[in-house]
Amino acid sequence: MVIFFDARLYMESALQVFYMGMAVYGWYQWKYGGDKHDRLQIATWQLQTHVLVIAGVFCLAAVFGWALSRTDAAMPYLDSFTTVAALVSTYMVARKILENWIYWFVIDAVSVYLYGLRDLYLTAALYVLYLVMIVIGFRRWWRDWQIQRAETM
């Protein structure tokens, strides 16, 4: 949080506080969020839901970016985009939505660029590692989702 604040990436700094709360929510959902208050299963969203969510992300990022452009914030629109998209993606993880991995790939790729521009090279390198982990995570969830679907048929 402090690193991002010092780099004048204020939305990224605030995002760290959100992550703490979502960790508790996500743990509860994964453990008790299923139909019978048991383990939550991997789910997917319909294309229409993705279109609405992505449009909402761009609209909110534009609003926050515009507001932050009135301050000394660095890269207000990119900062706002990665933050708003991360809020949505974090919720998707908490609800075990398969496509969260695709959202994270885009967010983290943009973040690598953003952090590089702000001379946060170690953080950018960490996000490159996250990109690798995203591919691995997506493949694992995809396989588990396929198995889960086969068991319910």
C-alpha positions in Angstrom: 0.0 0.0 0.0 2.8 2.4 0.9 4.8 1.6 -2.2 1.9 2.4 -4.5 1.0 5.6 -2.5 4.6 6.8 -2.8 4.4 6.2 -6.5 1.2 8.3 -6.6 -0.8 5.3 -7.7 -3.6 6.1 -5.3 -6.2 3.7 -6.6 -3.7 0.8 -6.4 -2.9 1.8 -2.8 -6.6 1.8 -1.8 -7.0 -1.5 -3.5 -4.8 -3.2 -1.0 -7.3 -2.4 1.8 -10.1 -3.9 -0.3 -8.1 -7.1 -0.7 -7.9 -7.6 3.0 -11.7 -7.6 3.4 -12.2 -9.7 0.3 -9.9 -12.4 1.6 -12.3 -13.0 4.5 -15.3 -12.9 2.2 -13.7 -15.3 -0.3 -12.7 -17.8 2.4 -16.2 -17.8 3.7 -17.7 -18.2 0.2 -15.3 -21.0 -0.8 -16.0 -22.9 2.4 -19.8 -22.2 2.9 -21.0 -20.5 -0.3 -22.4 -23.5 -2.1 -26.0 -24.4 -2.7 -26.1 -26.4 0.5 -23.7 -24.1 2.4 -20.9 -26.4 1.5 -18.0 -26.0 -0.8 -18.5 -23.5 -3.6 -18.2 -25.0 -7.1 -16.5 -23.4 -10.1 -19.0 -21.5 -12.2 -19.0 -19.4 -15.4 -20.7 -16.2 -16.5 -22.8 -15.8 -19.7 -21.3 -13.6 -22.4 -24.0 -10.9 -21.7 -22.8 -10.7 -18.1 -19.2 -10.2 -19.3 -20.2 -7.5 -21.7 -22.0 -5.6 -19.0 -19.2 -6.0 -16.4 -16.5 -4.9 -18.9 -18.5 -1.9 -20.0 -19.0 -1.0 -16.3 -15.3 -1.4 -15.6 -14.4 1.0 -18.5 -17.1 3.5 -17.4 -16.0 3.5 -13.8 -12.4 3.7 -14.7 -13.1 6.7 -16.9 -14.9 8.4 -14.0 -12.2 7.7 -11.4 -9.5 8.5 -14.0 -11.0 11.8 -14.7 -11.3 12.6 -11.0 -7.7 11.6 -10.3 -6.5 13.5 -13.3 -7.4 16.6 -11.2 -4.8 15.6 -8.6 -1.1 14.8 -8.8 -1.9 11.1 -9.5 0.4 9.4 -11.9 -1.3 7.6 -14.8 -4.8 8.2 -13.4 -6.7 6.3 -16.2 -4.5 3.2 -16.2 -4.4 3.2 -12.4 -8.2 3.5 -12.3 -8.6 0.8 -14.9 -6.4 -1.8 -13.1 -8.0 -1.0 -9.8 -11.7 -1.1 -10.9 -11.0 -4.3 -12.9 -9.2 -5.9 -10.0 -12.2 -5.1 -7.7 -14.5 -7.1 -10.1 -11.9 -9.9 -10.6 -11.4 -10.3 -6.9 -15.2 -10.7 -6.5 -15.1 -13.3 -9.3 -12.4 -15.2 -7.5 -14.4 -15.1 -4.3 -17.4 -16.6 -6.2 -15.2 -19.1 -8.1 -16.0 -17.7 -11.6 -13.7 -19.5 -14.0 -13.2 -16.4 -16.3 -11.6 -14.5 -13.4 -8.2 -15.8 -14.7 -8.7 -14.1 -18.1 -9.6 -10.8 -16.4 -6.5 -11.1 -14.2 -4.3 -11.8 -17.2 -5.3 -8.5 -18.8 -5.1 -6.6 -15.5 -1.7 -7.9 -14.7 -0.3 -7.4 -18.2 -1.4 -3.7 -18.0 0.0 -3.5 -14.5 3.5 -4.7 -15.7 3.4 -1.8 -18.1 2.1 0.7 -15.5 4.7 -0.3 -12.8 7.5 -0.2 -15.3 6.5 3.4 -16.2 6.7 4.3 -12.5 10.1 2.6 -12.1 8.6 -0.1 -9.9 10.7 -2.7 -11.6 10.6 -5.4 -8.8 6.8 -5.0 -8.6 6.6 -5.3 -12.4 8.7 -8.4 -12.2 6.4 -9.9 -9.6 3.5 -9.3 -11.9 5.3 -11.1 -14.7 5.5 -14.0 -12.3 1.7 -13.6 -11.6 1.1 -13.9 -15.4 2.8 -17.3 -15.4 0.7 -18.3 -12.3 -2.5 -17.1 -14.0 -1.9 -19.5 -16.9 -1.2 -22.4 -14.5 -4.3 -21.5 -12.4 -6.6 -21.2 -15.4 -5.5 -24.6 -16.7 -6.1 -26.1 -13.3 -9.5 -24.6 -12.8 -10.5 -25.4 -16.4 -9.6 -29.1 -15.8 -11.5 -29.1 -12.4 -14.5 -27.4 -14.1 -14.6 -30.0 -16.8 -14.5 -32.8 -14.2 -17.2 -31.0 -12.1 -19.5 -30.7 -15.2 -19.0 -34.4 -16.1 -20.0 -35.4 -12.6 -23.2 -33.4 -12.7 -24.4 -34.9 -16.1 
